[in-house]
Amino acid sequence: MSEVSIRFEARPHAYAELVAPDGVDDQLGFAALAVDALLALGDGLFEPLAVHVEVACCDAEFGYPLREPRPTARFHQLCLTTPPETVAIPDIWNELLVARRERLDRAVILDWFGAVLAQPECSVPDGGTGWTELDVEAIRVRLPEATSALVEGDGGELPVSCNGGVLRYPVERSADALWVAGPLAWYSGTSPLQVRIVNEAGYLTLDLSLNWSTWIQDDGPSPAAEAAMRRLSPLGWDLLPTDLS
């Protein structure tokens, strides 16, 4: 690999879908399916620095969003108490309700998710609080070995081509691997990967956006990205064709 570049347009995407299995018929159960997929996808590849969730008042029987009532706080963010100084956690929605935790593991995320879903505004006979979307844009990513060879300087910087210029991305060494975190505080849209999971009454769709050339090959995702997507299959997810446009 001769260089790393950021794609701002026509970013390749890898997709998967899941219909909640029998016995999982509540919003927190759907959330657990999504969080388990996120953590399986990231195992050894990335760690979320923040999680965004959109909620809605949903039909109690089928789980679909209702026109009325509407929750007072629709948009929520859970982020690390001390994210890397070089990263700006994006406020992807207005009027965010922000919570902070020392770590973002499964138990912490689901405990926060449960508190979000306990909002009283949707406590009506035919409805309850549900969630419609989970997004991860701030992320810490492990560099593949081939990319690690491009790191320069004693402090550790990765040159990344961006809109005709070059960004020098800070690199962290941890557990005998090199990691980068984004998006950069001084340049938005530079996150290496992004994840979006949409919930439609227990029908979940996952979208992994491959923003850096590091995780893209001419004919599809890189081996690391492919391996990450394959980890979803044992959880019951069906992998869909990758969009390289």
C-alpha positions, -999 to 999 in steps of 0.1 A, spaced: 0 0 0 15 33 -11 -9 57 6 -41 61 27 -68 83 13 -102 95 26 -133 92 4 -158 119 10 -182 109 -18 -193 75 -31 -180 57 0 -183 19 -3 -208 3 22 -212 -32 35 -247 -42 46 -264 -68 68 -299 -74 80 -316 -93 108 -352 -101 117 -355 -104 155 -358 -140 165 -389 -154 182 -389 -144 218 -373 -110 212 -402 -86 209 -394 -56 230 -373 -25 223 -345 -33 248 -343 -67 232 -339 -51 198 -312 -28 213 -293 -58 226 -293 -74 191 -279 -41 177 -252 -36 204 -241 -73 201 -237 -68 163 -218 -35 168 -194 -51 193 -189 -83 171 -182 -61 141 -157 -41 160 -139 -70 177 -102 -64 171 -110 -38 144 -126 -8 162 -140 6 194 -168 32 196 -160 65 213 -196 75 212 -230 60 204 -260 81 191 -296 69 194 -328 83 180 -360 74 199 -397 76 191 -430 67 207 -439 33 192 -470 11 189 -470 -12 219 -482 -43 199 -462 -40 166 -434 -16 176 -438 9 147 -434 47 154 -465 67 162 -473 102 150 -483 112 185 -471 115 212 -435 125 206 -408 121 232 -394 154 246 -358 142 241 -356 124 208 -318 124 203 -293 108 227 -255 105 228 -234 83 250 -197 91 249 -165 84 268 -158 108 297 -123 114 283 -122 108 245 -88 114 227 -79 151 227 -75 150 189 -111 138 183 -143 158 181 -174 138 190 -199 149 163 -233 161 173 -251 144 145 -285 157 157 -296 189 173 -309 191 209 -288 161 220 -291 147 255 -256 137 264 -244 111 289 -208 102 296 -192 70 309 -156 59 317 -160 30 292 -184 18 265 -188 -20 270 -219 -40 264 -232 -37 300 -227 1 301 -243 7 267 -273 -14 274 -278 1 309 -278 35 292 -301 23 265 -326 10 291 -326 44 308 -333 61 275 -362 37 267 -377 44 302 -388 79 292 -423 86 305 -435 107 276 -446 76 256 -464 59 285 -498 57 269 -521 26 266 -512 19 230 -475 29 230 -441 30 246 -407 44 239 -388 27 211 -356 34 191 -353 39 154 -316 44 148 -282 38 163 -251 56 149 -214 54 156 -192 81 139 -165 87 165 -144 56 165 -109 42 174 -96 19 147 -68 -6 146 -45 -1 116 -37 -32 94 -1 -42 93 4 -29 58 -8 5 67 13 5 99 44 6 76 34 41 64 35 56 99 61 83 102 80 101 129 90 93 165 57 106 177 38 85 153 18 101 125 0 86 95 -1 107 64 -37 105 49 -45 121 16 -76 143 18 -91 166 -8 -58 173 -25 -39 178 7 -24 156 34 -37 152 70 -12 139 96 -33 116 117 -20 109 153 -12 73 159 -14 55 192 4 22 201 -16 -1 223 -12 -39 228 14 -43 201 -9 -27 175 -13 8 161 -46 27 163 -61 59 150 -92 78 163 -115 100 144 -130 123 133 -103 148 138 -112 178 159 -98 201 132 -113 184 101 -148 169 102 -158 139 82 -125 121 87 -136 91 107 -121 59 92 -153 39 96 -189 46 105 -217 22 115 -255 28 113 -281 4 125 -318 11 118 -346 -6 137 -380 -10 121 -401 -29 147 -375 -56 151 -362 -57 115 -327 -44 118 -304 -32 90 -267 -25 95 -246 -2 73 -208 -2 76 -193 28 58 -157 23 46 -144 58 45 -106 52 41 -89 33 13 -73 11 40 -105 -9 41 -113 -9 4 -101 -32 -24 -109 -29 -61 -135 -57 -59 -148 -51 -24 -140 -46 13 -105 -54 26 -99 -87 44 -102 -70 78 -136 -55 68 -148 -87 53 -138 -106 84 -156 -81 105 -188 -85 85 -186 -123 87 -186 -122 125 -222 -111 122 -233 -144 106 -232 -165 138 -254 -139 154 -281 -146 128 -274 -116 105 -277 -121 67 -249 -104 47 -260 -83 17 -241 -73 -14 -215 -45 -9 -221 -12 -26 -188 0 -41 -203 31 -58 
